[in-house]
Amino acid sequence: MVSYRLPRTATALAPASVPPSGLPGLDPDWSRIVDVAQSDGGTHAWHLLDNAEQLAALGVEPVGTVLCVHGNPTWSYLWRDLVAQATEAAAAGQPAWRIIAVDQLDMGFSERTGAARPLARRVQDLGDLTNTLGLTGPVLTFGHDWGGVVSLGWAVDHPELLAGVMLLNTAIHQNEAEPIPAPLRLALARGVLGTGTVLSTAFLDTTLALGHPGLTGAVKSGYRAPYRTAARRGGIGGFVADIPVDADHDSYPELDRIAEGIRALEVPALMLWGPQDPIFSDGYLDDLIARLPHADVHRFEGAGHLIIEDVDYAGAALTWLAANALVEPAPLVEPAPVVEPDPLVEPDPLVEPVETPADAQYQPLWHYLDELQNSDETALIDMAPGAGAGPRVVSWRLLSRRVREIAAGLHQVGVRRGDRVSLLVPPSADLTAVLYACIRLGAIVVVADAGLGLTGLTRAVRGARPDHVIGAVPGLMAARALGWPGQKISIARLPAASRRALGVSYALADLISLGRDEELPEPPQPTDVAAVLFTSGSTGPAKGVVYTHGQLAAVSRALHAQYGVGRGTGLVAGFAPFALLGPALGARSVTPDMDVTAPKTLTATAVAAAVAAIDATVVFLSPAALANVVATQDELGPADHAALAGVRSFLSAGAPVSEPLLASAAALMPGASAHTPYGMTEGLLMTDITLEGIRAAAQDDVARGPGGVCVGTPTATTRVRISALDETGAAVGELSETAGVTGEIVVSAPHVKNHYDKLWLTDLAATRAVTAGERWHRTGDVGHLDAAGRLWVEGRMPHVITTALGVVTPVGPEIAVSALHDVARSAAVGVGPAGSQQIVIVVETVPPAARVGLAEPELAEDVRMVAGHPVAAVLVVPRLPTDIRHNSKIDRTRLARWAHGILTGARLSQP
Amino acid sequence: MKVLVTGASGFLGRAVAAAVIDAGHEVRCFQRRPSGVPGATDVLGSITDPVAVAEAVTGVDAIVHLAAKVSLTGRPAEFEAVNVGGTRTLLDAARAAEVPRLVFVSSPSVAHAGTSITGSDALPADPAHARGDYARTKASAELLALAADSPELRVVAVRPHLVWGPGDTQLIARIVERARAGRLPLLGHGAALIDTTYIDNAAAAIAAALERVDAVHGNAYVITNGEPRPVAELLAGICAAACVPAPAWRVPASLARAAGSVIEAVWRVAPGDDEPPMTRFLAEQLSTAHWFDQRRTRSDLHWTPAVSLDEGLSRLAEHYRSASASA
C-alpha cells in the first residue's frame, strides 16, 4: 500500500465561490454554485460554468449536453473557449449545445472539503452532481488530463445518458513495463510532493509553462486565480498523490475498472491530441485508440499538454459534434473474418469508387510470390548491393522463400497483423523482401522518405508510433539517438556491442532462421490497412497517408493498365513508391547503381547498365534523376545506346517535368514513349500525359484558357472533378466536369488513399462536400479541365491570388513570364488582404541578378505585357526560394510575405 | 441641379466643375480668383467669409466643397482657419439655406498615421494621428462634415489619392521641376507600392458621388486608379513623360524623414520663396505603401476609372510635348 502525506494546510476548508471578474475569456454569467448532497452523506458546493441560461435567453432548446471535466492543476477556465463558441454557434442558428464545465471538488472555485478524494470518490462526486442537476441525455463527456479519467468513469457508469466521449491529452492506463512520466515521478518524490504541489506553486507553474506558444500573462493569471494560497492548493497535491503509480495504489482498481469498462463503449469518440506533451505522450494515445478503436483522432503537430491553449480545440470539437453526435451510433467496424481480435481496426472503408470490370479482380500484393514460388526466372537485380559487390540477382524462387521466412520469423518475434513496422532501409533486395514479408503478414508498413530530413522523419515516425523498427545501421542509429519507439530489428547481423548499443533485438538473418520451418498465419484482407506513407512535408508537417491492401493492389493495377507493366516486364526501378511494386506486378525489376537519397547522382551509364542487365522495356525515374541522366549522356557508349533503344516506355514521376527535359530524355530512348504522370502521396497515379500530349496541348487553343501545366487525362480508373473557386478563393463549387472552370482538383480512384493517420480534421477537409458514399480526395491543387478532358494544374490552393477583379492562379502568369527571353523562372504572388490583393511577379533573370531590387523598366514592361493580369510590381531576385525536397517547387507563401515587406518599404532582404 | 463648386480655381476643382457641367448641371464656382471654367458662373470670395459664403450657397441644390489650403508647409493657424473654419462656415450656410446635398472632398491622409496602408478600405478620419497640418485639419473638417450628415443635408466624403495629370502645379510640376534640377532623390529603395488618381478619374468620381449622394450619404470613400505601382516606377514614368532625368540618387527613408523634420522647422521660421525640398510628411508619403481596397467605392458610386495609369502617362507626355513645342 502506497500512501503519500500532504501538509496540514491541504485539508483547510473553504466554501465555493465565483471567480473574480475580469479573467480573460470568461463570462461571469456562466458561473453557477450548486449544492450537491453527496452519496457519502455530506453536502458540498460546486462551482461550474453552464451556458444553459444563455441558451434559454436565446430561446433555443439544447440538442445535448457536453460535460467537461478539467484535470490537475487547472479548473473549468480551460473550457472557456468551448462555452463561448458553443453559445455563439447557438446564437447563429446552429444546433445548440449546453456546455457544463465543472470545477472538481477541492479544485478551482468549488468547495474545499478537507477530505481526501481518490479517483473512485471523484467519479462518484461527478455522478452526484449530474443527479442533482437532473441531467438528461444525450450527454457527451469531455475530459483533459486526469479529468479524462474521471469523465470516462462517469461515462462507464451512465450508459443511459451517454452519447459520446471526447478526450484531450489524458491517460487511462499505465503500462506496467514503463515508468510513469518523469515530471510526475519528480512531483511524487519524497519531500517534493507537499512542497511542489501545495506549499509552493511549482507544479502549477510548470504546467502553465507548457503552452505552444507560451501563454500570455493574463491567461496564466486566469489559471492561477483559484490557487493563490497554499490552503487553496490542497486539491492539487491530492490529485498528484492519487496517481496510481502501480498496482498497489489505492486507486488502481478503479482506474483499471474504467480502463477496461471503456472497451465496451460503442458511442462515438473523439481524441484531440497535442503530441508535445512531456506527461501524456503518444504512447497513451495509442493505448486509448486500442480501447476505443472506432475513435476519430486528430494529432495537432506542434501542440502540447495545454492543447486547449495551443489550438482551436473548441472549433474542432463543435465540428465533430455536428458530424457525429446524435446520429445513430455508428455500428462498430465489422471485424474482418479472423480468429484473433484485431488490435488496430481502421474506420469503415467507404464504398469503392467505380472500377472497370477488367480491374475488379483483387489480386493480393504477394500474388506472384505465390504463383512463381518455383520459378527460377529473375525477380530482382540489385546493381550495387554493397561496397564493391557486383550485381545481386534474386530469382522468384528465392524471393518467394525469403519473404515467407521473414514473414514467419517476424511472427515468431511477436510482429502481429495490424502492428506498425517502420522501414528504415534503403531501396535494395533486402527492402523488397522485408516489405513483402510485412505485407504478407498483415503488419502495417510505415514509410517515410529520408528527404524529410531528420526532424521531419522523427516527427513522422513518432506520430506513426511503430511497434517495430526494421532498419539499416544509419536508420537504427537515428532511431536510438532520437528515442523512436518500437522493437528494433537490424538488416545486417551486428556485433553484440552494436546490438546492445542500438537496442537491436534481432537481425534479418535471425528472422530467416526462426521462420524457416514455420507456418504463416492467415493473410490479411483487402480492407486491412497495409501501409502508412508519409507526404513530402513541403506544405507543413508531413502527413501519414493510410492505404489498405485493396488500395495498394489497385495502385499496381493502375500501373499495369497505364504502362503495361506486368508479368515478365523488365522494369528499371529508379522511383521508389512505384519501384517497390515491381514484384506485385510480376515484373523483373532492377535497382540501378545510385545513391538513393540523392536521385540526382544517377548517371546515364548506370541506367543503361540496369536496362541491359534485365532487358528492361520500362524505366521509372524521378525528375532529378532524369535531369542528371540527360546531363551525363556524353558518357554513353554504343552498347549503352543499343540497350536504351530497347526501352518501350519511361516515366518521370514526383514533380512536373518540362517539355525540353522530357524531350532530351526521349532522344536517349528513341523507341520509348515518354510519360509524366500527375499524382500525390494520397493518390499516386491520377492522370498521365506523354511528350506528344504535352506538345499537342501547347498547340491547342485551350492553352489560352485559364493557363497552367497540362498533366493529361485521367488514368483508366480515375475520375477527376473540379470544385469551383468563389471570389474569396474558397473551393465551394459542386464537383463538376465543366470545361474551363478553375477550382480545386478533386480525385477518386480505387487507388486513392483510405484516410490520413490520426488527422481527423485533415480528413474531414480532404473529403468535404464530395459525393456521399464515394471515396474522393481534395488534392489542395487548383486547376481546370479543358474541352478535351485534359487536366491543367494552376497552382496550390493557398497560393491563389484574390484580386478585386477576381481570383488569379499563379501558374498561368508564371509560364508566360518564364517564357520571356531574359527570365529563367518566375513566381506570381498576391500582396494585401484577401479580396483586394495586388499581383506581384518575382523573377530570376538570365544571367541572375546580383541583388534584390525592382526590375529594370524594360523587363517590368515585358512582364506586364505577357502576364495576362494587372501587375503591381515586378521584383528581381538572385534566386527564388524552393522547397528542400523537390528543389523545384517555389515556396510562394513565403515569397508573398517577403514581397509584402519589400513593397511596404522594408529592407531589400533576400527572400 | 444647380451645383456650387468651391475651390474651382485649383487643379482638381476646375476639372470637377467641368465634369459636373458635362453631366448636365448648372455650376456656380466660388473662390478668390476667377475659375476660368467654361460655362460656369463665378462668385468670388473667401471660404472664411460667412457673408460671401452665405451668398454663394443661396439657391443651390448641391455643393461640392474643394476649397482648402493644400500646401505642404505654412502656419498651422492658416490651415485651421481655411480647412476647419471654412468648412464650418460652409456647413452653417448650407443648413441656413436648406441646401440638401454636400460632397466633401477630402484626402486619404486624414486616416493615415504614417505607416503603410495596403489594400484597406477608408478608415475613419483621425485628426489626433494624422500627419502634418494639412492632413490634421482636413481630418477635423471631414469629421465636421460627416457629423452634419442628416436627412435634410446629405453629406458624403470622397478622398481622392495623389491626383495628377497635365496642368497639375502641385505634385507633377514639383517632381518635374526638381528632377530637371537634379534635386529629386529616391527615398529608400523606391519599391513602396503607391496608388494614385489620374485627374479625369478623380473628377469623374466626385461627379459620380454627387449623383449618388442621396443613396450613400454619411460615408467616406477613397478614390484611386486602383493601379498601385512602386514609387520609383511612378516617378520614372512621370519624369519620362516630361523628358527629364529620372531620380538617380537615393536617400535612406529614415534619413529623409529626419531631414524633412529639420528643414520643415527651419522653413517655418525663415520661409524662402520656394517650398522646402523635403517635408517629413512627404518623406513618409513617398517611402511607405499606400494603396486601397476600391471595391466599395466603385460599387457604391457606380464609377470605375476610365483612364488607366499608362494612358494617363501618355496624356502627360503629350501635354509636355505640346508645351515644349509651343514654347
HADDOCK unambig.tbl for C-alpha pairs under 7 A between the chains (distance, minus, plus):
assign (segid A and resid 804 and name CA) (segid B and resid 295 and name CA) 6.43 0.50 0.50
assign (segid A and resid 832 and name CA) (segid B and resid 118 and name CA) 5.54 0.50 0.50
assign (segid A and resid 832 and name CA) (segid B and resid 119 and name CA) 5.42 0.50 0.50
assign (segid A and resid 833 and name CA) (segid B and resid 119 and name CA) 6.05 0.50 0.50
assign (segid A and resid 836 and name CA) (segid B and resid 119 and name CA) 5.95 0.50 0.50
assign (segid A and resid 836 and name CA) (segid B and resid 293 and name CA) 5.53 0.50 0.50
assign (segid A and resid 837 and name CA) (segid B and resid 119 and name CA) 6.85 0.50 0.50
assign (segid A and resid 854 and name CA) (segid B and resid 191 and name CA) 6.56 0.50 0.50
assign (segid A and resid 872 and name CA) (segid B and resid 227 and name CA) 6.62 0.50 0.50
assign (segid A and resid 872 and name CA) (segid B and resid 228 and name CA) 5.56 0.50 0.50
assign (segid A and resid 872 and name CA) (segid B and resid 229 and name CA) 5.19 0.50 0.50
assign (segid A and resid 873 and name CA) (segid B and resid 229 and name CA) 6.01 0.50 0.50
assign (segid A and resid 873 and name CA) (segid B and resid 230 and name CA) 6.28 0.50 0.50
assign (segid A and resid 902 and name CA) (segid B and resid 191 and name CA) 6.54 0.50 0.50
assign (segid A and resid 903 and name CA) (segid B and resid 191 and name CA) 5.23 0.50 0.50
assign (segid A and resid 903 and name CA) (segid B and resid 192 and name CA) 4.40 0.50 0.50
assign (segid A and resid 903 and name CA) (segid B and resid 193 and name CA) 5.47 0.50 0.50
assign (segid A and resid 903 and name CA) (segid B and resid 289 and name CA) 6.63 0.50 0.50
assign (segid A and resid 904 and name CA) (segid B and resid 116 and name CA) 5.98 0.50 0.50
assign (segid A and resid 904 and name CA) (segid B and resid 192 and name CA) 4.86 0.50 0.50
assign (segid A and resid 904 and name CA) (segid B and resid 193 and name CA) 6.53 0.50 0.50
assign (segid A and resid 904 and name CA) (segid B and resid 288 and name CA) 5.40 0.50 0.50
assign (segid A and resid 904 and name CA) (segid B and resid 289 and name CA) 4.66 0.50 0.50
assign (segid A and resid 905 and name CA) (segid B and resid 191 and name CA) 6.52 0.50 0.50
assign (segid A and resid 905 and name CA) (segid B and resid 192 and name CA) 5.00 0.50 0.50
assign (segid A and resid 905 and name CA) (segid B and resid 287 and name CA) 5.99 0.50 0.50
assign (segid A and resid 905 and name CA) (segid B and resid 288 and name CA) 5.34 0.50 0.50
assign (segid A and resid 905 and name CA) (segid B and resid 289 and name CA) 6.81 0.50 0.50
